[in-house]
């Protein structure tokens, strides 16, 4: 895949435990994903991001990796992964994997070796201080668990020890500079993880917590330098590899060398303010009648301009495994409005499994370290025929329950030509046919709560976020609501052709 083709990728994110259970043990697996590739392709997506399926104790949904070089048995095995890759590629679908670059699991064998009392080859792979008695308010340090007279530094949860990429600023004797050659062991370890999965056919990675590598690095200059080092090596070996960052700061992520940077659901960015915020948090979203539209436009311009200047992409999401379902925030009319926006902007759209079915978040107790995120990881609804909804035929308990408020299945969506599924499919088809919609060229203007986005030479996206009709000139290509007399009704949008 040539790097210039990255702009043509439309991703479908799959949380493997919840997508499809092929062996009827109640847990989704790699074979289940392979069985449903035609569904993903028919929707129009030509790439898939799969959340972690590596061997793990699942204290954090698989983001606590015990073995970076193997498949957890509940998902299958390496042969299943190879088969999935082969079938996906035959169908023209790229596969990217989660790369957990900042930490491992306390069950990881290299970490456990690093916790031994005597120096060994893994002594410097993770960050340890030099005494179990030290108190340090700057970090989460855990000691008294392993023979080593030291405490290990936590990257996120207490069971996720940080790889030692070093420190940008030193304030303790035990801290190593990120330029110290001992810290290069972490870089080489992660490069070997990349090589392993790319060698088996993976097309790239979404990098978890991509900005978390070097410590005491507030401006992330050292972390950027580390990523540049690793990218220079891996891209020579695999020139067509694709990397998207969980960073949500394109000026830094794209400077580091990523091909795309996510716009995450952060409370102060345009995505959250457009569609996620509500009366119970920080005021209603733009699509629900609230928010400072100029702040939204300013953030939008900054992100997409950074991407264009770096010849890279912005990755917009419908949602993901960490974010409440978008159908919690928007009704069907406004969901259509959102998808017009999502699929008409530059970069790489990411659709979270089930969002095309208007799945909603289920209130659930925490499982596998999901906490409030658990309810967005519930099983895919394939059919209406039985209590397991086509996800599994097991008679035993399965991974997570179904939510009785989720009424729409794949089966019913495919029968209803007016469903959100078909609306998204039509939008994807338009995006593929219309070069303007994948062009990096854009201009964003706002007037009286109407956002007008020029795309390429002849296409414009109009978002009417006001309470009055908006009149326009041009041929309607797609719209979120029916349009009469070139009047865009309140809280609707359209893609129009403005060629004279």
C-alpha positions as CSV (number, residue, x, y, z in Angstrom):
1,X,0.0,0.0,0.0
2,X,1.5,3.3,-1.1
3,X,1.5,5.9,1.7
4,X,-0.6,8.3,-0.5
5,X,-3.4,5.7,-0.3
6,X,-3.8,6.0,3.4
7,X,-6.4,8.8,2.9
8,X,-8.6,6.2,1.2
9,X,-8.8,3.9,4.3
10,X,-12.2,3.7,6.1
11,X,-11.8,1.7,9.3
12,X,-14.2,-0.5,11.3
13,X,-13.0,-1.0,14.9
14,X,-13.7,-4.5,16.4
15,X,-13.5,-5.4,20.1
16,X,-12.7,-9.1,19.6
17,X,-14.4,-10.5,22.7
18,X,-17.7,-9.0,21.6
19,X,-17.9,-9.3,17.8
20,X,-18.6,-12.9,16.9
21,X,-18.1,-16.2,18.7
22,X,-17.1,-18.9,16.2
23,X,-16.5,-21.8,18.7
24,X,-19.5,-21.2,20.9
25,X,-17.7,-20.7,24.2
26,X,-19.4,-17.4,24.8
27,X,-16.4,-15.2,23.8
28,X,-15.7,-13.6,20.4
29,X,-12.6,-14.7,18.6
30,X,-10.4,-14.3,15.5
31,X,-12.3,-16.9,13.5
32,X,-15.5,-15.0,14.3
33,X,-14.0,-11.9,12.8
34,X,-13.0,-13.8,9.8
35,X,-16.5,-15.2,9.3
36,X,-17.9,-11.6,9.3
37,X,-15.4,-10.0,6.9
38,X,-18.0,-9.8,4.2
39,X,-20.3,-7.8,6.4
40,X,-17.5,-5.2,7.0
41,X,-16.7,-5.1,3.3
42,X,-20.4,-4.8,2.3
43,X,-20.7,-1.8,4.6
44,X,-17.9,-0.2,2.6
45,X,-15.0,-0.3,5.1
46,X,-11.7,-1.4,3.6
47,X,-9.7,-1.6,6.9
48,X,-10.2,-3.0,10.4
49,X,-8.6,-2.0,13.7
50,X,-8.7,-5.0,16.1
51,X,-8.4,-4.3,19.8
52,X,-5.9,-6.4,21.8
53,X,-6.0,-10.2,21.4
54,X,-2.6,-10.9,22.8
55,X,-2.1,-13.2,25.8
56,X,-3.2,-11.3,28.8
57,X,-4.6,-11.6,32.3
58,X,-7.2,-9.1,31.2
59,X,-7.0,-6.7,34.1
60,X,-7.4,-3.9,31.5
61,X,-9.3,-5.4,28.6
62,X,-6.1,-6.9,27.1
63,X,-4.1,-3.6,27.3
64,X,-2.1,-5.4,30.0
65,X,0.0,-7.7,27.7
66,X,1.5,-10.8,29.1
67,X,3.0,-12.1,25.9
68,X,3.4,-9.6,23.0
69,X,4.2,-12.4,20.6
70,X,1.2,-14.7,21.0
71,X,-2.6,-14.9,20.8
72,X,-4.6,-15.4,24.0
73,X,-6.1,-18.9,23.8
74,X,-9.7,-17.5,24.2
75,X,-9.3,-15.8,20.8
76,X,-7.6,-18.7,19.0
77,X,-4.0,-19.0,18.0
78,X,-1.4,-17.7,15.6
79,X,-2.7,-19.9,12.7
80,X,-6.1,-18.3,13.2
81,X,-4.5,-14.9,12.9
82,X,-2.7,-15.8,9.7
83,X,-5.9,-17.1,8.3
84,X,-7.7,-13.9,9.2
85,X,-5.0,-11.8,7.5
86,X,-5.0,-14.0,4.4
87,X,-8.8,-13.8,4.0
88,X,-9.0,-10.1,4.8
89,X,-6.3,-9.3,2.2
90,X,-8.1,-11.4,-0.4
91,X,-11.2,-9.3,0.2
92,X,-9.2,-6.0,-0.1
93,X,-9.3,-5.3,3.7
94,X,-6.3,-4.0,5.6
95,X,-5.8,-5.1,9.2
96,X,-4.1,-2.9,11.9
97,X,-3.5,-4.1,15.5
98,X,-3.2,-2.4,18.8
99,X,0.4,-1.7,19.8
100,X,0.7,-1.2,23.5
101,X,4.0,0.6,23.5
102,X,4.2,2.1,26.9
103,X,3.8,-0.8,29.3
104,X,3.3,-4.5,29.8
105,X,1.5,-6.6,32.3
106,X,3.0,-7.6,35.7
107,X,2.5,-11.2,34.3
108,X,4.9,-10.4,31.5
109,X,7.9,-12.8,31.8
110,X,10.4,-10.1,30.9
111,X,9.0,-7.8,33.6
112,X,9.1,-10.6,36.1
113,X,12.8,-11.2,35.2
114,X,13.5,-7.5,35.7
115,X,12.1,-7.9,39.3
116,X,14.6,-10.5,40.3
117,X,17.1,-9.7,43.0
118,X,20.2,-10.0,40.8
119,X,21.0,-7.9,37.6
120,X,20.1,-9.8,34.4
121,X,19.4,-9.0,30.8
122,X,16.0,-7.5,31.5
123,X,17.1,-5.4,34.5
124,X,16.8,-2.1,32.5
125,X,13.8,-2.9,30.3
126,X,11.3,-1.4,32.7
127,X,11.6,1.6,35.0
128,X,12.6,0.8,38.6
129,X,14.0,3.1,41.3
130,X,16.8,2.0,43.6
131,X,14.9,1.4,46.9
132,X,11.6,0.0,48.1
133,X,11.7,2.7,50.8
134,X,11.6,5.8,48.5
135,X,8.5,8.0,48.5
136,X,8.1,10.1,45.3
137,X,5.0,12.3,44.7
138,X,5.8,12.7,41.0
139,X,5.0,9.1,40.0
140,X,3.0,6.0,40.9
141,X,5.6,3.6,42.2
142,X,4.9,0.1,43.6
143,X,7.3,-1.9,45.7
144,X,7.5,-4.8,48.1
145,X,6.1,-7.3,45.6
146,X,9.2,-8.6,43.9
147,X,12.7,-9.7,45.2
148,X,14.3,-6.6,43.7
149,X,15.1,-3.9,46.3
150,X,13.2,-1.3,44.2
151,X,9.8,0.0,43.1
152,X,8.6,-0.1,39.6
153,X,6.9,2.8,37.9
154,X,3.3,2.4,36.7
155,X,2.3,3.7,33.2
156,X,-1.5,3.6,33.9
157,X,-3.1,1.0,36.2
158,X,-1.1,-0.6,39.0
159,X,-0.6,-3.8,37.1
160,X,1.0,-2.0,34.0
161,X,4.7,-1.5,34.6
162,X,6.2,1.2,32.3
163,X,8.9,0.3,29.7
164,X,12.1,2.2,30.3
165,X,12.3,4.7,27.4
166,X,14.1,7.0,29.9
167,X,13.4,10.5,31.2
168,X,13.8,13.9,29.5
169,X,14.5,15.7,32.8
170,X,16.3,14.0,35.6
171,X,15.4,14.7,39.3
172,X,16.5,11.4,40.9
173,X,19.7,9.4,40.7
174,X,17.9,6.3,39.5
175,X,16.4,8.0,36.4
176,X,18.1,7.4,33.1
177,X,18.2,10.0,30.3
178,X,16.2,8.9,27.2
179,X,19.6,9.2,25.4
180,X,21.2,6.6,27.7
181,X,21.9,3.5,25.6
182,X,20.4,1.3,28.3
183,X,17.0,2.8,27.5
184,X,17.3,1.7,23.8
185,X,16.5,-1.9,25.0
186,X,12.8,-0.8,25.2
187,X,13.0,0.6,21.7
188,X,14.4,-2.6,20.3
189,X,11.9,-4.7,22.2
190,X,9.0,-2.7,20.7
191,X,10.6,-2.9,17.2
192,X,10.7,-6.6,17.6
193,X,7.0,-6.7,18.5
194,X,6.2,-4.6,15.3
195,X,8.4,-6.9,13.2
196,X,6.7,-10.0,14.5
197,X,3.1,-9.0,13.6
198,X,4.1,-7.2,10.4
199,X,6.0,-10.3,9.4
200,X,2.7,-12.3,9.8
201,X,0.9,-9.9,7.5
202,X,-0.5,-7.1,9.7
203,X,-0.7,-3.7,7.8
204,X,0.0,-1.4,10.7
205,X,-0.8,-0.4,14.2
206,X,-2.9,1.9,16.3
207,X,-0.6,2.9,19.1
208,X,-2.1,2.9,22.6
209,X,-1.0,5.9,24.8
210,X,1.5,6.9,22.1
211,X,2.6,10.0,24.1
212,X,3.5,8.1,27.2
213,X,6.9,6.8,26.4
214,X,9.5,9.2,27.9
215,X,8.9,10.4,31.4
216,X,9.1,14.0,32.7
217,X,8.6,15.1,29.1
218,X,5.9,17.7,29.3
219,X,6.4,19.1,25.8
220,X,6.9,15.5,24.4
221,X,10.0,16.5,22.6
222,X,11.9,13.4,23.7
223,X,9.0,11.1,23.0
224,X,8.8,12.5,19.5
225,X,12.5,11.8,19.1
226,X,12.1,8.2,20.3
227,X,9.2,7.6,17.8
228,X,11.3,9.1,15.0
229,X,14.1,6.7,15.8
230,X,11.7,3.7,15.7
231,X,9.9,4.8,12.6
232,X,13.1,5.4,10.7
233,X,14.1,1.7,11.3
234,X,10.7,0.0,10.8
235,X,9.7,2.0,7.7
236,X,12.9,0.9,5.9
237,X,11.9,-2.7,6.6
238,X,8.2,-2.2,6.0
239,X,7.7,0.9,3.8
240,X,3.9,0.6,3.5
241,X,3.2,0.2,7.2
242,X,0.4,2.5,8.7
243,X,0.6,4.0,12.2
244,X,-2.2,5.9,13.9
245,X,-1.6,7.5,17.3
246,X,-3.7,7.7,20.4
247,X,-2.3,11.1,21.1
248,X,-5.0,13.6,20.0
249,X,-2.4,16.3,19.5
250,X,-1.6,16.3,15.7
251,X,1.2,18.9,16.0
252,X,3.2,16.5,18.1
253,X,1.9,13.1,16.8
254,X,2.4,13.9,13.2
255,X,5.8,15.5,13.8
256,X,6.8,12.2,15.5
257,X,6.0,10.4,12.2
258,X,2.5,9.0,12.6
259,X,0.4,8.7,9.5
260,X,-2.7,9.8,11.4
261,X,-3.7,11.1,14.8
262,X,-7.0,10.4,16.5
263,X,-9.4,13.1,17.6
264,X,-10.3,11.5,20.9
265,X,-13.4,12.3,23.1
266,X,-11.6,15.0,25.1
267,X,-14.0,17.4,26.7
268,X,-12.4,20.5,25.1
269,X,-12.0,19.4,21.5
270,X,-14.4,20.0,18.5
271,X,-15.6,16.3,18.4
272,X,-16.8,16.3,22.0
273,X,-18.3,19.8,21.8
274,X,-20.1,18.9,18.5
275,X,-21.7,15.6,19.4
276,X,-20.8,14.4,22.9
277,X,-21.3,17.1,25.5
278,X,-24.8,17.2,27.1
279,X,-26.7,19.1,29.7
280,X,-25.4,16.9,32.5
281,X,-21.8,17.6,31.9
282,X,-20.6,20.8,30.1
283,X,-23.7,22.0,28.3
284,X,-25.5,20.6,25.3
285,X,-23.5,19.6,22.3
286,X,-23.5,21.7,19.1
287,X,-25.8,19.2,17.4
288,X,-28.2,19.5,20.4
289,X,-28.4,23.3,20.5
290,X,-25.5,24.4,22.6
291,X,-21.7,25.2,22.6
292,X,-19.5,28.0,21.3
293,X,-19.4,27.3,17.6
294,X,-16.3,29.6,17.0
295,X,-14.3,27.5,19.5
296,X,-15.3,24.3,17.6
297,X,-14.4,25.8,14.3
298,X,-11.0,27.0,15.6
299,X,-10.1,23.6,17.0
300,X,-11.3,21.9,13.8
301,X,-9.2,24.2,11.6
302,X,-6.1,23.7,13.7
303,X,-6.2,19.9,13.6
304,X,-6.9,19.5,9.9
305,X,-4.4,22.2,9.0
306,X,-1.7,20.4,11.0
307,X,-2.5,17.2,9.2
308,X,-2.4,18.9,5.8
309,X,0.9,20.6,6.6
310,X,2.4,17.2,7.7
311,X,1.0,15.4,4.6
312,X,-0.7,13.1,7.1
313,X,-4.2,12.5,8.3
314,X,-6.7,13.1,11.1
315,X,-8.6,10.0,12.3
316,X,-12.2,10.9,13.2
317,X,-14.2,8.4,15.3
318,X,-17.8,7.5,15.7
319,X,-16.8,6.1,19.1
320,X,-14.4,3.5,20.5
321,X,-14.0,0.9,23.2
322,X,-13.2,3.7,25.8
323,X,-16.1,6.1,24.9
324,X,-19.8,6.0,25.5
325,X,-21.8,5.1,22.5
326,X,-22.7,8.1,20.3
327,X,-26.3,7.0,20.1
328,X,-26.4,7.9,23.8
329,X,-26.0,11.5,22.8
330,X,-27.8,11.8,19.4
331,X,-31.1,10.8,18.0
332,X,-31.3,9.2,14.5
333,X,-31.7,12.4,12.6
334,X,-28.6,13.9,14.4
335,X,-26.7,10.6,14.0
336,X,-27.2,11.0,10.2
337,X,-26.0,14.5,10.5
338,X,-22.9,13.3,12.3
339,X,-22.1,10.6,9.8
340,X,-22.3,13.1,6.9
341,X,-19.7,15.1,8.7
342,X,-17.5,12.0,9.6
343,X,-17.5,10.6,6.1
344,X,-16.9,13.9,4.2
345,X,-13.9,15.2,6.1
346,X,-10.2,14.6,5.2
347,X,-8.4,11.7,6.8
348,X,-9.4,8.3,8.1
349,X,-12.9,7.7,9.5
350,X,-13.2,5.0,12.2
351,X,-16.6,3.4,12.9
352,X,-16.9,1.4,16.1
353,X,-18.6,-1.9,15.7
354,X,-22.4,-1.6,16.2
355,X,-22.5,2.2,15.9
356,X,-24.1,1.6,12.5
357,X,-26.9,-0.2,14.4
358,X,-27.4,2.7,16.9
359,X,-26.2,0.5,19.8
360,X,-26.3,2.3,23.2
361,X,-24.2,2.0,26.3
362,X,-25.4,-0.5,28.9
363,X,-25.0,0.3,32.6
364,X,-22.9,-2.5,33.9
365,X,-20.5,-3.4,36.7
366,X,-16.8,-3.4,35.7
367,X,-15.5,-6.5,33.9
368,X,-11.9,-7.0,32.7
369,X,-10.9,-3.6,34.1
370,X,-13.5,-1.9,31.9
371,X,-15.2,0.1,34.7
372,X,-17.6,2.7,33.1
373,X,-16.3,1.5,29.7
374,X,-17.7,-2.0,30.1
375,X,-21.1,-1.2,28.8
376,X,-19.8,0.0,25.4
377,X,-18.1,-3.4,24.8
378,X,-21.3,-5.6,24.8
379,X,-21.9,-8.2,22.1
380,X,-22.7,-7.3,18.5
381,X,-26.4,-7.9,17.6
382,X,-26.4,-10.0,14.4
383,X,-30.0,-11.3,14.4
384,X,-33.4,-11.2,16.1
385,X,-33.8,-15.0,16.1
386,X,-32.7,-16.0,19.6
387,X,-31.6,-14.7,22.9
388,X,-28.0,-14.8,21.8
389,X,-28.8,-12.6,18.7
390,X,-26.5,-14.6,16.4
391,X,-23.4,-13.7,18.5
392,X,-23.0,-17.2,19.8
393,X,-24.9,-20.5,20.1
394,X,-23.6,-21.3,23.5
395,X,-26.0,-22.5,26.2
396,X,-23.7,-21.1,28.9
397,X,-23.0,-17.6,30.1
398,X,-21.3,-15.5,27.5
399,X,-18.9,-12.5,27.8
400,X,-21.3,-9.7,28.4
401,X,-25.1,-9.4,28.3
402,X,-27.3,-7.8,25.6
403,X,-29.0,-4.5,26.4
404,X,-32.8,-4.6,26.0
405,X,-32.7,-1.0,24.7
406,X,-30.7,-2.0,21.7
407,X,-33.5,-3.1,19.4
408,X,-31.8,-3.0,16.0
409,X,-29.9,-6.0,14.6
410,X,-27.8,-6.4,11.5
411,X,-30.6,-8.7,10.2
412,X,-33.3,-6.0,10.6
413,X,-31.0,-3.2,9.3
414,X,-30.3,-5.1,6.1
415,X,-34.1,-5.5,5.5
416,X,-34.8,-1.8,6.0
417,X,-33.5,0.4,3.2
418,X,-34.1,3.5,5.4
419,X,-31.9,2.2,8.2
420,X,-28.8,4.1,9.5
421,X,-26.8,1.2,8.1
422,X,-27.8,1.9,4.5
423,X,-27.4,5.7,5.1
424,X,-23.8,5.1,6.2
425,X,-23.2,2.7,3.3
426,X,-24.5,5.3,0.8
427,X,-22.2,7.9,2.3
428,X,-19.2,5.6,2.1
429,X,-20.0,4.9,-1.6
430,X,-20.2,8.6,-2.3
431,X,-16.8,9.2,-0.5
432,X,-15.2,6.5,-2.7
433,X,-16.7,8.0,-5.9
434,X,-16.0,11.7,-5.2
435,X,-12.3,12.6,-5.1
436,X,-13.1,15.9,-3.3
437,X,-14.1,14.0,-0.2
438,X,-10.7,12.4,0.3
439,X,-8.8,15.5,-0.8
440,X,-6.7,17.1,2.0
441,X,-7.9,20.5,0.7
442,X,-10.5,22.2,2.9
443,X,-11.7,25.6,4.0
444,X,-14.0,26.1,7.0
445,X,-16.3,29.1,7.5
446,X,-19.0,29.8,10.1
447,X,-21.9,32.2,10.1
448,X,-25.0,32.4,12.3
449,X,-24.4,28.8,13.6
450,X,-24.0,27.4,10.1
451,X,-20.6,25.7,9.3
452,X,-19.6,25.6,5.7
453,X,-16.7,23.3,4.8
454,X,-15.3,23.5,1.2
455,X,-13.9,20.1,0.1
456,X,-11.7,20.1,-2.9
457,X,-12.7,22.1,-5.9
458,X,-16.4,21.5,-6.3
459,X,-17.9,20.1,-3.1
460,X,-19.2,21.7,0.1
461,X,-20.5,20.3,3.3
462,X,-23.0,22.5,5.1
463,X,-23.9,21.9,8.8
464,X,-26.9,23.9,9.9
465,X,-26.7,24.1,13.7
466,X,-29.2,26.9,14.0
467,X,-33.0,27.0,14.6
468,X,-33.9,28.5,11.2
469,X,-33.7,27.3,7.6
470,X,-30.5,27.9,5.7
471,X,-30.7,28.6,1.9
472,X,-27.9,27.5,-0.4
473,X,-27.1,27.1,-4.0
474,X,-25.9,23.8,-5.5
475,X,-26.8,20.3,-6.3
476,X,-27.5,18.1,-3.3
477,X,-25.4,14.9,-3.3
478,X,-26.4,13.6,0.2
479,X,-28.3,15.1,3.1
480,X,-29.3,14.1,6.6
481,X,-32.9,15.1,6.1
482,X,-35.1,15.7,3.0
483,X,-34.4,19.0,1.4
484,X,-37.0,21.2,-0.5
485,X,-36.3,24.4,-2.4
486,X,-32.6,24.3,-1.4
487,X,-33.5,25.0,2.2
488,X,-31.5,23.2,4.8
489,X,-33.8,22.7,7.9
490,X,-32.5,23.3,11.4
491,X,-30.1,20.7,12.7
492,X,-29.5,19.0,9.4
493,X,-26.7,18.9,6.9
494,X,-25.9,18.3,3.3
495,X,-23.1,17.5,0.9
496,X,-23.5,19.6,-2.2
497,X,-21.9,20.1,-5.6
498,X,-21.1,23.8,-6.3
499,X,-19.5,23.4,-9.7
500,X,-20.7,26.2,-12.0
